[in-house]
Amino acid sequence: MENTVLSINWGEILPRETGLFFRHRWPEYATRYGLPFSRGTLQNLDSEGRGPEAVVVAGKVAYHRESLVEFLNALPVTRPSKKRVGAAA
């Protein structure tokens, strides 16, 4: 198998008309668009300064679409292991 770089272009997946993605609605976005991470993981990444650039709107944490796309596009994408789960060693 040749070495190909795997990638996901989140800019093509996330709707352009949505300018802000609110963290409290993350479970809905994860279901609708297949976004990775749980809301709690995103909160942890934010507290460590490793999440997408955040803003606060009316007391709610949100991410500009561009910042979120940039963050998601930087995530590594790999192929699943060919090892069978539960297979004898």
C-alpha positions as CSV (number, residue, x, y, z in Angstrom):
1,M,0.0,0.0,0.0
2,E,1.4,3.4,-0.9
3,N,1.9,6.1,1.7
4,T,-0.8,8.6,1.3
5,V,-1.5,11.5,3.6
6,L,-5.0,11.3,5.0
7,S,-6.9,14.5,5.7
8,I,-10.4,15.8,6.4
9,N,-11.3,19.2,5.2
10,W,-13.6,20.4,7.9
11,G,-14.2,23.6,5.9
12,E,-16.3,21.5,3.5
13,I,-18.2,19.8,6.3
14,L,-19.1,22.7,8.6
15,P,-21.8,25.0,7.3
16,R,-20.5,28.4,6.1
17,E,-23.6,30.2,7.3
18,T,-22.8,29.3,10.9
19,G,-20.4,31.9,12.1
20,L,-20.1,30.8,15.7
21,F,-20.2,27.4,17.2
22,F,-21.2,27.4,20.9
23,R,-19.5,25.0,23.2
24,H,-22.6,24.2,25.1
25,R,-24.1,22.9,21.8
26,W,-21.1,20.7,21.1
27,P,-23.0,17.4,21.5
28,E,-25.4,18.5,18.8
29,Y,-22.6,19.5,16.5
30,A,-20.8,16.3,17.1
31,T,-23.8,14.3,16.1
32,R,-24.8,16.5,13.1
33,Y,-21.3,17.0,11.6
34,G,-19.2,14.2,13.1
35,L,-17.0,16.4,15.1
36,P,-14.5,14.7,17.4
37,F,-14.2,15.0,21.1
38,S,-16.8,15.4,23.8
39,R,-17.7,18.7,25.3
40,G,-15.7,18.0,28.4
41,T,-12.6,17.2,26.3
42,L,-13.0,20.5,24.5
43,Q,-13.3,22.3,27.8
44,N,-10.0,20.6,29.0
45,L,-8.2,21.5,25.8
46,D,-9.4,25.1,26.2
47,S,-8.2,25.2,29.8
48,E,-4.8,24.0,28.6
49,G,-4.6,26.5,25.8
50,R,-4.7,23.8,23.2
51,G,-8.2,24.2,21.8
52,P,-9.5,26.4,19.1
53,E,-9.4,30.2,19.8
54,A,-12.5,30.9,21.9
55,V,-14.7,34.0,22.5
56,V,-17.4,34.6,25.1
57,V,-20.8,35.8,23.9
58,A,-23.4,36.5,26.5
59,G,-21.6,34.3,29.0
60,K,-21.3,31.4,26.6
61,V,-18.0,30.1,25.1
62,A,-18.0,30.0,21.3
63,Y,-15.6,29.4,18.4
64,H,-15.5,31.4,15.2
65,R,-16.0,29.0,12.3
66,E,-12.5,29.9,10.9
67,S,-10.8,29.1,14.1
68,L,-12.6,25.9,14.6
69,V,-11.9,24.7,11.0
70,E,-8.2,25.6,11.4
71,F,-8.0,23.6,14.7
72,L,-9.8,20.6,13.3
73,N,-7.8,20.5,10.1
74,A,-4.6,20.4,12.2
75,L,-5.7,17.2,13.9
76,P,-3.8,14.0,12.8
77,V,-5.8,11.6,10.7
78,T,-4.7,7.9,10.6
79,R,-6.0,4.6,9.3
80,P,-7.4,2.1,11.8
81,S,-5.0,-0.7,12.9
82,K,-5.4,-3.9,10.9
83,K,-5.2,-5.9,14.2
84,R,-8.4,-7.5,15.1
85,V,-9.8,-6.5,18.5
86,G,-9.8,-9.5,20.8
87,A,-7.7,-11.6,18.5
88,A,-5.3,-14.1,20.1
89,A,-1.7,-12.9,20.1
